Amino acid sequence: MKTPKNHVPYIALPSFLRRVLKAYALKALIREQGCEISRIGRSRNWQLKANFQQLEQTISLIEQSEEISWQWLAIHLSKQRKSLGFDMLLTIAQHKPEITVSELIQRTDCTIAEARRVIDTLEFG
């Protein structure tokens, strides 16, 4: 997961159309969650821009779907969710100020050191 200057992370989706069946339905499902999915130039690779909540919703909807070819995307997004940057973790914690270290670790799969750093930054500036 990479984060450009506007702090909206994007996830690379290599060979997106070649890996899924019913790609139009999947793209519509992703866009319904408020995510942006776009092709990178003229390549076969795509990118997904989403915040943490949108990622969680998208992953759960894909896992609930009956389309087998979409499951690779849920797995790929879950792996990318684990590598959230400090800014994204801080944004998650700011949306829920009473969040604990263990709850942040459970929701984002970050390390205990990352969670403590985020909570300390939130509490002490």
N, C-alpha and C positions, 0 to 999 in steps of 0.2 A: 504494500500500500504506500503510495507516495502522496505527499501533501504539497500542493503548490502554494504560492503566496497568499491566495485568498482563503486558505485554511479549509478548503473542501477537499478531502482526500479522494484520490481516484485509484481504481484497481484495474490493472491490465488484464484483459481477457483474450489470451492468444487463441486464434482460430475459432472464434466464437460460433460463427455460422456453420462451420464444418462439424462441430461437436454436438449440436442440438437439432432435434426435430421440432417442428412447429415453432420456429424462431420468432415469427411475428407475434404469436401468443405470448411467448416468454418476454419479448421486449415490451409488450403492452402491460404485462404483469409488473415488470420492473418499473416502468414509468408511472403506473398507478400508485406506487409507493412514494413517489416524489423524487426518484433517482433519475439521473441523466445517463443514458447509454449512447455512445457515439463511436463511429468508426474512426480509427487513427489514420488520417490521410487516405491513401488508396490501397492500404495493406489489408490483409485479412484479419488483422487484429482490431479489437475494440477496447474501449475503456468505460468504466462505470464510475460515476461520481455520486457519492452518497454519504450521509452522516451515519452515526452509529445506530440510531433508532431505525432509520430506513434500511440499513443492512440487516438488522435483526428481523424486521418484518419480512423482507425479501427472502431471507434464508428460511424462515418458518413456512412461508407460503410455497416455496419451491419444494421443501420437504413434504408438505401435505399434498402436493400435486401427484397425479398418477403417472406423469410422464417420466420414464426412466432416464431418458437422455439429458434431462435437466439436473439430475442429481450431482453431476460433476461440478456444476456451477455452485450448488449449495456447499459442497465440500471445499471448493476453491475459495469462496467467500468466507467460510468459517476459518480457514487457515489465515487469510489476510486480516481478519478481524483480530486475530491474536497478536498481530504486529502493529498495533495502533501506536501512533506517535504520542509524545508527551502532550502536545497541544490538544489532540483529540481526547485523551484521557482527562485533561483539565476541563475541557468543555463538558464532558459527561458528568464530571463531579460538580460543576457549576450549576447544571440543570437540577441536581439533587443535592443541595448543600449539606444535608444530614447523612450523607453516604459514609459508610465505614470502610476501613481498609479491606476487610474480608469481603464485603459486598462488591466493592470495586474489582477485586481480583476475580470473584465469581462471575460477574457480568462481562468482563473484558478479557479474561485469561491473561492478564498482565502479571508481572512478577511482584513480589511483596515490596521490593525496593522501589519499583516504579509507582506502586500504589501509595506508599508512604510519602514519596517525594511530591506526588500530586496533592495529597491531603495536607501536607505541610505547607505547600505553596498556597493552597486555598485558605488555610487558617491563618498563616502568618505573613502572607504577601510575599 
